[in-house]
Every structure is written in structure tokens, then in C-alpha cells.
């Protein structure tokens, strides 16, 4: 099972690169949805069977894989934008940075003092790499939709880390992960609406006009 | 059971809680309309006020200390709450003045006339009262900070009650900036105390050595943070505009109590130390002298009634600081008499100033309510139209000038006696006392001049401008609190023996050393009987003179004319003295500090001159000529750093990313 989990994590990492390298918003949303579904499967692979686990799996897959992507897709359609034009940093550069951060996170994870049963998992490096990818998307993209996607990826990173702790404090981790998502979506939903209404555009760099001089 | 129910601690805590929820009936319920809700709120506040004052008096009479501990899982350890005579002494104004102000607000800020603001105002008024009590009760740094912040924020919402007016909004912002600067000082102060004593709980009185360098830092920080709240002279910038722009009963509470909470903080901090060096006392004394003299000088130049009263608050805080300075110098020189006299003078002046300043602000509120303006130069002749307010304002004026037979005289007398004790000492103590005593006299003299101006221009003479507002006496809800405060002023002034025992107990809490050197009770140091006798004689003389004058007047032919008619054939109201002209001589004497600004338009040259104007005002010099230029300079110099705040969302996320990476990399090293 562990090998399967590791393979899924590799997929998650690959999806990070897809997200870093694409400009098409619909494609990004679908990629994040797939990433969410993969993450939903993971707890079932590393923990023994229980009905509780089934519940978690279903909720996570439903929320991360379907509900949020649906909402985002609707936002993209209603705003009539298809691409992330002119990001702050180019796609190739972002990909390279992403690769650098992934390597860095593998190196870093090896030095962490971890329990022996967690030693061989890819969880920690994958978690840090996904977190970094989220940050990269957040910092380099202009459009609000990309910001939301970046936030979701960042949150996925935290979720992967939480999987390790799932046995020790299960409810905390679930609640924390889902709450983050909810808050993120709501906040960004409000931001999307407000920015759109105020500036008739979804470009967050226009927010500079709110800066106090 | 009964005993527990009426334990001072229970009384004070229930009063605090009651005050905190007193605004709720007005906020939540749909069933009561605003006017009924206001009555209910006032009722709650009055109960809280009575219960709280009763609890405080019980503690003062018994002299016991009550300590309670709340066990909670906070990283800063347990939360301690306690009442000792020092807290109880400050609880008196904390509960008394808001009670009076709440009743006053029924007419002054009636729910039907101010439907938009009455809800928030009543709510935050209760919260502010409760949090002031919380500050005084707290016995550890963390709960102190909590209560302090709630108090500061509630006061902000109260100041900016009418924030649609630009002046009010500006005053609110200035207050907010200043109060948070002060809080910043407190954030430094408590960790420093923690370093000294090793706990977040307040150290026991006189348990810390004041001679170490760390103690000096603590002293300076406390002086800054609490001085900012108390409104000591170079740090007073927020005070005049805040007091002038808040509703009058709020100004009464702010000036009467919030400033005192600042004084309390300083007193509490000072009580932790023993072997106080001379420079502490001299520092406090000098600050007191500067605030006192400059405060009253600025007051002389004001034309706005409430702004003028606000500057008098600065003056009175100065007097309190002078008393404190005497007590500290006494501690250095080992003179118990100085300690006792200075400390009791300062403490008594805290209560006195709370009473008469609240009375004056409420009186000013009545006048403003009746006339419809804050400009002194537009008022006049109010004594004929609102005679009761005029009488009570007169009582407050005499009290604030420190004249017998009212309470201001008693506390200033204690401080004078302290100075005279200091002069008999040697070295720095004598020099400081000898220089400060005339300053106190100067303050008294200038205060008399200032209140002659206020009373003469506002209440005497004839109206200078016809206003549309119908000039009428305030309702009983406004007069009763003023009467109560007036009676309190007269009571302490005539029978100071009543407060001597509690005063002595409170001083003992701050300076336990006094208990060891027995044999010098306050009764023997101060001619209490003499004060009572001379006060009564004075009152009788005044009454006799008034009766004689009335009798004589009744037999004479009478006619009405303009005051200060200067024997003109057809005197007009506008020929009367104005506030500026009355104070002109003194203002020009102090022109080197006050920097009065004259505006002249048109010249009077020949026999039939054109229209000409002249106006003059005294700006807030410290703010306008010191702080704002300095801050503007800083603003320009720091433009480079401001680039960090670009307004680009992505850049802010980048800061987090960089921090994360730096932290991760740091773990490699």
C-alpha cells in the first residue's frame, strides 16, 4: 500500500508542475480537482479501514474534487476569462523555481527528526514541495482565480502533512483542513466579487490603487 | 451568607459586571423602544455606581486587602484580581462619576433626540466604566493590559460619537494614535517588570530595588506610558481636542476618571520600589510644574469652553504629579512627613479633581445645551437664564482655583505643607521644593484669573450674540448629578476630617514604610479643625454680605444696562469684554510658550473706516510646532522603507514565502 501511496504522491507533485506551467485557467481548475481526488484517496491507503475513514474520504473527494472546482469554474465562466495573461514571472521561470523548491524540500525532509515508521514515506517532502508550489502560484500570478488555485494548492500541502498526524489527532486535522478550504474559498469568493464589481476586472494588481499614500 | 454577599469584593465585582452590561438593554431588545431602554440602562448604571462606591468605601474603612485568583490555562500564568485601599480610593471616582454622568445623559443625550448614536454610546459607556474598574482591580500585567485596551477602545468610540463631524473624527484619530503609543509603552513595561521580578503578577509593594539600571528603565517607561494617558505636559496632545469634541458627560468621565487611571498606573508601579533615587522625585516634580503652569497658561488663551476645561485638566494632573514628586523626594530623604503629606495631597487631589472637573464639564454641557455653541465669546448673561447651573458652575470654579472653603483648597494645602517640609531639608530636596512651591502658587493665581474670565464672560454681562436656541434651565436629571458633585466638593472642603483616615490608609498601601515609623498621623500635621472653622466663618460672611447687599439693593432705584458699558451713551452688548480681551495681558506675558496667532483683516485708519476684523487664537503649540513637523520629517526620511508596503498582494505573499525559506534554510545551519 505504501508504494501505491508514494506513487500517488508523485502524481500530486507532477500536478504541481502542471499548475505552475499552464496559463489556461480551466485546465488549472481541473488539475487541482484531480489533485484533490488523489489526496482524498490517500488516507484510505495508509490507515486501517473504518467507517469514519470512509466518511472522511467521501467528504474530501466531494469538496476538493467537485464542489470547489465547480464554484471556480462558474466564476471563470461568468468573468469570461480563459487565460492568465502576463504573470509577474514567466512560466518557464516558475517551472524552474518549482523544480528547485521540490529538490530543496526533499533535501530538507531528509534532515527532519521523524518517527522511524514515517522515515521512508514521501509525505513530508511532497507536503513541503506542494506548499512551495502554492506559494509560487500565489506570488507570480495576477488573476484572482489563479490566486484561489494557489491557495488551494498551498492548503493541499498542509493537508498532506496532516495525514501523518491523522491518527494522533484525527478530528483536529480534518476540521483544520476543511476549515482552511472553506475560509479560503469564502474569502476569495468575496474578493472575486468585490474586485470584479469595483474594477470590472479580476486583476489583483489593481488593488494597489487602494494603497494609502 | 449575608456576610459574603456584602463582602467588599463581591460588591465591587458585581458593580463592575453590572456596569459592563448596562448598555445591553438598549442594544439587543426589540421590545423596548430606545427611550425606555435608556431609562433601564441608566437604572442599571446607577445601581452599579451605588454598589461600587459602597464596596470601595467598605474597603477604605476596613483597610483590608482582598485578593482573588482565577486559574486558567493562559501561557502567562494565573490571573489575579485584588482590592486594596489604593484600588478602592480610585474606585470611588471610577464608580461615582459615571453614575452621575449616566443620569445626566438622560437629558443631555436623550434617546429621542439622538436616536442614531444613543445605542452605541450607552453601550460603550458601560463597557468603559467596567474596564476602568478592571484596570484598577488587576493584579497581573496581562489582565491589566486587557482591561486597559478595552478602556482605551471604548473611550475612542465614545469620543467619536458624532464622527460625521470632521473635527470629531480628527480628535478621535489623534486620541487613537496617542493611546496606542501609550499601550506600546505598557507592552514594554510589563515584560521589563517580569525581568525584574520573575513573574507576570505584580510584585509586592517595595519589593524591588530602585537603584538598579533596569529599574530606571522601568520608571521612564511607566512615566511615558501612564503619563500619556494622564495627559502630562509634553504628552498631552490628544487631550484638548478629545475632551472638547466628546459629548460633555463623556468629557466629564474622561477628564474626571480616565486621566486618573493613568495616575493610578504610575502610582501602582512606583509602589513596587524602595530606595528611590532623588532624580525620580525631581523628574515627577518638574513634569508636574511644567504641566501645571503651561496647562493653565494654555487654558487662559482658549476661547472654546470645553477646550479650556481640558487644559485645566492638564494643570490639575500637574498638581497631582507635584504631590507625587514631594512624596518621592520624601522617600529619598527619609522624611516620612513629606511622604505622607505629598502622597495624601496627590491622592486627595485625584478625588477632588474628579469631582469638580466632572461638575464643571457637566455645567459646561448645560450651558452649551442652553446656548447652542461652545464659543465663550458668543455667550454671556447665562446666570440670569440658567441660575442653578450658574451657581453650581460657580462652586466648581472656586473649587478648581483651590480657594477655601472648597475641596481644591484642602488638597493643595497638603501639597504646600509637603513643600514647606521639603524646604527644611538639605541639598537637592530643599532646592526642588523651594522652586516648586511658588510654581504651585502661580498655578493657583492663574487659575483664578482664568475662571474669573470664564465665569465673567459666560455667566455675567448680557448675551453677546442672539442665538436661535431657546435658552432654558436644564432638567433635574442634569442638575441633580451636578448638585451631588457640588455637595461633595463642599463637604470635603468643609469637613476634611472625614477623608483623612481613608487617605492615610491609602498612603500606607503605597508606602508601607510609613506604618513602621508611627506617631505622625495626618490629623496632627494638618490643621483640620482650623479649615472647618474658617470655612464655616467664610460661608457665613458671604451669606451675610449677600443678605446685606440684597437689602440695600431693594431700597435703591434699579435700572438694567449692559455690563462694562464704559459710560457710553448707548452701550451695546458687543462693547463688553470678550474672552480674548480679558486674557490678553496674561496671554502676551506667556506668548513665548503659547505663540498666539492674530488674524487681522482691514485697517482702521480714518474716521469712517471700512469693515475690519480681528481674531486671535492660541494653537496647540506642542502638537503643531513640535510633533507634526518632526513626524513629517520622519515620514520623508523613511520613504525608502515605505516601499515595502506596495499594495501588491503577491508581494505580501512573497514576504511569507521568503520568511518560510529563510526559516527552513536556517535549520540547516
Interface residues (C-beta under 8 A of the other chain):
Chain A: X88 X104 X108 X111 X128 X131 X132 X135 X136 X138 X139 X140 X141 X142 X147 X204 X205 X207 X208 X209 X210 X211
Chain B: X645 X646 X647 X648 X649 X650 X651 X653 X654 X656 X657 X660 X664 X667 X668
